[in-house]
Amino acid sequence: MRPLSRAIVILAAALCSSRSFIPYLFCSAQKIYAAGRGSMAESLESAAEVIELSGVVKKNPRLLYLGTAAYDNPQHASWDTNNYAALGCSVSALNVSWTDPTMFELDAAFADIDIILIAGGNTLFAVDRWIKLGIDNRIKEAVLENNVVVAGGSAGFISLCNGGHSDSMKPEGYKNPVGPLLNPDEKQRDAIDRSWEYIRVPGLNIIKGAALCCPHYDTIQNNNISRADDFNNMMRRHSGEYGIAMDEWAALVIDGDSYRVVSRDNHTGSVGPGGTFVPVGSGGFP
């Protein structure tokens, strides 16, 4: 475990960091494991930490997987849940990207679960879909009233906040990507695919008070724009809000009124000597 400054940055509109915001932001009975990328939340080490957080150690924890952000891709689902299954979780999935579930299917999916695991992917699509189907209220009830752990990275992190800095507009992340006949020239198509911008997307506001969050804080994606720089600019445009920026290989773990931050030593990040920010590729830690 690392100190807060090594793995998570709390930003006010003026880009000041402070630990004093945290007790105000996270004060409820919720149990949350929010990571900077999906691979962090789904790793074997993280799966063990999520199961421990659930408190279900003497029997097989029941895990509900929501792969909506990944359009319920079965291969993606397998990657995301394999380590949880290996540690004894009984895994079920609620697939709602392509068909509408019945009320019976929704009731059955959320009955007697211990963990909800949310996939990374297109946050904008996932949250919109959940709201349309009433799944947002079921997630909130499970986490805020029934003591169910909710875990996820990337879109799984953003969806828990009020809103987030998202790559949901990148063409490769669309449910129905633009076809090749629209831009037959390969170079032109590549240029268009790289011309997208980050956007603010809504979340479910389960992490109370966390107005804006940014996963992948220590990366530059294929639009060649630093997530850190763009998120800082977004914070300037939203005066008075708080923000949480998370490196890819770090996670915020909330257990009621307490919290801790975990990160992985064998990966790079945005934190340099003395807790200072360092740009991508500068040898920082998560």
Disulfide bonds with the S-S distance in Angstrom:
none
